[in-house]
Amino acid sequence: MKDVLYFNSMLTPKMITFIYWLLLLLVLFNGVVRMFATFQGITFTSFIMGLLTIIGGAIAARITCELLIVLFKIHDNVKTLASRPE
């Protein structure tokens, strides 16, 4: 706990998986709402837009979380290099 409070250990990498699944659920919910909850009834365009929202949102969430993980892996590698004796 002391490592987390004094920022010696990163907390965010442990949370990224949870955030990814939360983003996927939000994207799925948004896509389903776009598909089926229209004021003029279900149209082919709204259904396609909902599918595109689900597919594009899932890809965007994955890329965002992977970029965050890459940043933290770079941090870990730099920390390892800095702690090596010369």
C-alpha positions as CSV (number, residue, x, y, z in Angstrom):
1,M,0.0,0.0,0.0
2,K,2.9,2.3,0.8
3,D,4.2,1.9,-2.8
4,V,0.9,3.0,-4.3
5,L,0.6,6.0,-1.9
6,Y,4.1,7.2,-2.7
7,F,3.8,6.5,-6.4
8,N,6.5,3.9,-6.4
9,S,4.1,1.4,-8.0
10,M,1.7,2.3,-10.8
11,L,-2.0,1.6,-10.1
12,T,-3.3,2.4,-13.6
13,P,-1.9,-0.6,-15.4
14,K,-3.9,-2.9,-13.1
15,M,-7.1,-0.9,-13.9
16,I,-6.7,-0.8,-17.7
17,T,-8.3,-4.3,-18.1
18,F,-11.4,-3.2,-16.1
19,I,-11.6,0.1,-18.0
20,Y,-11.4,-1.8,-21.3
21,W,-14.3,-4.1,-20.4
22,L,-16.3,-1.1,-19.1
23,L,-15.7,0.7,-22.4
24,L,-16.8,-2.4,-24.4
25,L,-20.0,-2.5,-22.4
26,L,-20.7,1.2,-23.0
27,V,-20.0,0.8,-26.7
28,L,-22.3,-2.2,-27.0
29,F,-25.1,-0.4,-25.1
30,N,-24.7,2.7,-27.3
31,G,-24.7,0.6,-30.5
32,V,-27.8,-1.3,-29.5
33,V,-29.6,1.9,-28.6
34,R,-28.6,3.4,-32.0
35,M,-29.9,0.2,-33.7
36,F,-33.3,-0.1,-32.1
37,A,-34.3,3.1,-30.3
38,T,-35.3,5.6,-33.0
39,F,-38.2,7.9,-33.0
40,Q,-39.3,7.0,-36.6
41,G,-39.0,3.3,-36.1
42,I,-36.2,0.9,-37.0
43,T,-34.6,1.8,-40.3
44,F,-31.9,0.1,-42.2
45,T,-29.7,3.2,-41.8
46,S,-30.0,3.3,-38.0
47,F,-29.3,-0.5,-37.8
48,I,-26.1,-0.1,-39.9
49,M,-25.0,2.9,-37.8
50,G,-25.5,0.9,-34.7
51,L,-23.4,-2.0,-36.0
52,L,-20.7,0.5,-37.2
53,T,-20.8,2.1,-33.7
54,I,-20.2,-1.3,-32.0
55,I,-17.4,-2.3,-34.4
56,G,-15.6,1.1,-34.5
57,G,-16.1,1.7,-30.8
58,A,-14.7,-1.8,-29.9
59,I,-11.6,-1.2,-32.1
60,A,-11.1,2.3,-30.7
61,A,-11.4,1.1,-27.1
62,R,-8.9,-1.7,-27.8
63,I,-6.4,0.7,-29.5
64,T,-6.7,3.2,-26.7
65,C,-6.1,0.7,-23.9
66,E,-3.2,-0.9,-25.8
67,L,-1.5,2.5,-26.2
68,L,-1.8,3.1,-22.5
69,I,-0.3,-0.3,-21.8
70,V,2.6,0.4,-24.1
71,L,3.3,3.6,-22.3
72,F,3.4,1.8,-19.0
73,K,5.6,-0.9,-20.4
74,I,8.0,1.7,-21.7
75,H,8.1,3.2,-18.2
76,D,8.9,-0.2,-16.7
77,N,11.7,-0.8,-19.2
78,V,13.2,2.7,-18.6
79,K,13.1,2.1,-14.9
80,T,14.8,-1.2,-15.3
81,L,17.5,0.4,-17.5
82,A,18.0,3.2,-15.0
83,S,18.5,0.8,-12.1
84,R,21.1,-1.3,-13.8
85,P,24.7,-0.8,-12.5
86,E,27.1,0.5,-15.1
